[in-house]
Amino acid sequence: MSGDLKWNKIFGAALGTAFVILVVQQASGLIYHSEPPEKMGYFVDAPDEAAGGAAEVELPPDWGTVLPTADLAAGEAAFARCQACHDAHQGGADKIGPNLYGVVGGPVLHRAGFAYSDAMTKHKADVPTWNYDALNSFITAPAKYVPGTKMSFAGIRDTQTRINLIAWLRTQGSTNDPIPAPDPSRQPGAAAPAEGAAPAEGAAGAEAPAAAAAAPAEAPAPAAAH
């Protein structure tokens, strides 16, 4: 009898311990419960920021030098990321973003009937055409260059990729837009312009459609804005 009582106590203690562990697990689950994210994260090609949190100032490309030597095949390949939202061929239909045929050097709101955002409409008052600098700035960071744009594309941070893309877009209905003469002030080693300084002639400020590759945007894929 005493032996049976001893074993009963041992089994009872074991069961009690197991019960306590289960209760603690259930309580911990309720206290530290976490929900999975509604959307999975994904990589976006966003411009880097310099150490210290300040955006790095980059010298604008010398279009007279870089456009004649740009890799058009690479530019066409770069446009592949924009095709979900933009067409760049003559006669092509508008998609989420406007057709980009003839966008280089063209007016900011170059597609009649396209529902551009209020932000892009306001931008046209300041920069009426999509010149090379304007396209470059917009493709680098659409939401930064035109705050409020519907274009959700994060931007292209690689300068050479942007140059190739803009050079290829020029072949799509914009070959009459002249390539500016080489500008020594934009050559490697030249000082970057002070922030807020007015861009050189033919520089920033263009209506080129926004460039995008991902979600609905109102500006053309990596190049023009909506």
C-alpha positions in Angstrom: 0.0 0.0 0.0 2.7 2.4 0.9 4.5 1.7 -2.3 1.4 2.3 -4.3 0.8 5.6 -2.5 4.4 6.6 -3.2 3.9 6.0 -6.9 0.6 7.8 -7.0 2.3 10.8 -5.5 5.0 10.7 -8.1 2.5 10.4 -10.9 0.4 13.2 -9.4 3.4 15.5 -9.2 4.3 14.8 -12.8 0.8 15.5 -14.0 0.7 18.7 -12.0 3.9 19.9 -13.5 2.8 19.1 -17.0 -0.5 21.0 -16.3 1.5 24.0 -15.1 3.7 24.0 -18.2 0.7 23.9 -20.5 -1.0 26.8 -18.6 2.2 28.9 -18.8 2.5 28.2 -22.6 -1.0 29.2 -23.2 -0.7 32.4 -21.2 2.6 33.3 -22.9 1.0 32.8 -26.3 -1.8 35.3 -25.4 0.6 37.9 -24.0 3.2 37.8 -26.7 1.0 36.9 -29.6 2.1 38.5 -32.9 0.4 38.7 -36.3 2.1 38.0 -39.6 2.6 41.0 -41.9 -0.3 41.7 -44.2 2.1 42.2 -47.1 5.5 40.6 -47.6 8.4 42.9 -47.9 10.2 43.4 -51.2 13.3 45.1 -52.5 12.9 48.6 -54.1 15.5 50.4 -56.0 15.5 53.5 -53.9 18.3 56.1 -53.9 20.8 55.7 -51.1 21.4 58.3 -48.5 24.8 59.4 -47.5 26.1 58.7 -44.0 24.6 61.0 -41.4 21.2 60.9 -43.1 21.9 63.7 -45.6 21.2 62.9 -49.3 24.4 62.8 -51.3 24.7 65.6 -53.9 25.5 64.2 -57.3 26.8 66.3 -60.2 24.2 66.2 -63.1 25.3 64.2 -66.1 27.0 66.0 -69.0 24.4 65.1 -71.5 26.5 66.2 -74.4 29.1 63.7 -73.5 27.1 60.7 -72.1 24.2 60.5 -74.5 26.3 59.8 -77.7 28.0 57.0 -75.9 25.1 55.5 -74.0 24.2 51.8 -74.3 20.8 51.8 -76.1 20.4 48.1 -75.7 20.9 48.4 -71.9 18.5 51.3 -71.9 15.8 49.2 -73.6 16.4 46.4 -71.1 16.0 48.9 -68.3 12.7 50.0 -69.7 11.4 46.4 -69.2 10.8 47.3 -65.5 8.5 50.1 -66.7 6.4 48.1 -69.1 3.8 47.1 -66.5 2.8 50.8 -66.4 4.0 52.3 -69.6 4.2 51.8 -73.4 6.9 53.8 -75.3 6.0 52.9 -78.9 4.2 55.1 -81.4 0.5 54.6 -81.2 0.7 52.6 -78.0 -2.1 52.9 -75.6 -1.9 54.5 -72.1 -1.7 52.1 -69.3 -1.6 52.9 -65.6 0.9 55.5 -66.7 0.8 57.5 -69.9 2.5 56.3 -73.2 6.0 57.7 -73.3 6.5 58.0 -77.0 8.0 61.4 -77.7 8.3 62.2 -74.0 12.0 63.4 -74.1 11.9 67.1 -74.6 8.1 67.1 -74.7 5.6 68.8 -72.5 5.0 67.5 -69.0 1.4 66.7 -69.6 2.1 65.4 -73.1 -0.7 62.8 -73.4 -4.1 64.5 -74.1 -6.9 62.9 -72.2 -4.7 61.1 -69.6 -5.7 61.7 -66.0 -2.5 63.2 -64.6 -2.3 63.9 -60.9 -2.9 67.3 -59.4 0.8 67.2 -58.3 2.0 66.7 -61.9 -0.3 69.4 -63.2 1.1 71.8 -60.6 4.6 70.7 -61.5 4.1 71.7 -65.1 3.6 75.3 -64.1 7.2 75.2 -62.7 8.8 72.9 -65.2 6.8 72.8 -68.4 8.9 70.3 -70.4 10.7 67.0 -69.8 14.3 68.0 -70.5 17.2 65.7 -69.8 17.8 67.0 -66.3 14.1 66.9 -65.4 13.8 63.3 -66.6 16.9 62.3 -64.7 15.7 63.9 -61.5 12.3 62.3 -61.8 13.5 58.8 -62.6 16.0 59.0 -59.6 13.2 59.6 -57.1 9.7 60.4 -58.5 8.1 61.1 -55.1 10.9 63.4 -54.1 11.0 65.4 -57.4 7.3 65.7 -57.7 5.8 65.4 -54.2 2.3 64.0 -54.4 2.7 62.1 -57.7 0.7 59.0 -58.1 3.8 57.2 -59.4 4.7 54.6 -56.8 8.0 53.6 -58.4 10.8 54.1 -55.9 13.3 55.3 -58.5 16.6 54.2 -60.1 19.7 55.0 -58.1 22.3 53.9 -60.7 23.3 56.9 -62.8 24.5 55.0 -65.9 21.2 53.0 -65.9 19.3 56.2 -66.0 21.5 57.6 -68.8 21.0 54.5 -70.9 17.2 54.6 -70.3 16.9 58.2 -71.2 19.0 57.7 -74.3 16.8 54.9 -75.4 13.6 56.8 -74.7 15.0 59.6 -76.9 15.0 57.1 -79.8 11.3 56.6 -79.3 9.9 59.7 -81.0 12.3 62.3 -79.6 15.3 62.1 -82.0 14.6 65.7 -83.1 15.3 66.9 -79.5 18.9 68.1 -79.8 21.7 66.7 -77.6 23.4 69.7 -75.8 27.0 70.5 -76.3 29.4 69.1 -73.8 29.5 71.1 -70.6 32.9 71.3 -68.8 31.2 72.3 -65.6 29.6 68.8 -65.5 32.8 66.9 -66.2 34.2 64.6 -63.5 36.0 66.6 -60.9 33.9 69.7 -61.3 32.2 71.0 -58.2 28.6 69.9 -57.6 26.1 72.8 -57.7 25.0 74.2 -54.4 21.6 72.9 -53.3 18.8 75.2 -54.5 20.9 76.7 -57.3 19.1 77.2 -60.6 19.8 74.4 -63.1 21.8 75.2 -66.2 19.9 75.7 -69.4 18.4 72.5 -70.7 18.8 71.0 -67.3 16.2 70.1 -64.8 12.5 70.6 -65.2 10.8 68.6 -67.8 7.5 67.1 -68.2 8.7 63.7 -69.1 6.4 60.9 -67.9 7.4 59.2 -64.7 9.3 56.0 -64.9 8.1 53.1 -63.0 8.1 49.4 -62.9 6.0 48.3 -60.2 2.7 49.6 -59.0 0.3 52.0 -60.5 1.9 55.3 -61.1 0.9 58.3 -63.0 4.2 58.8 -64.5 5.8 56.7 -67.1 8.1 53.9 -66.1 11.6 54.8 -65.1 11.4 57.9 -67.2 8.4 60.1 -67.3 6.0 61.4 -64.8 2.3 61.5 -64.4 
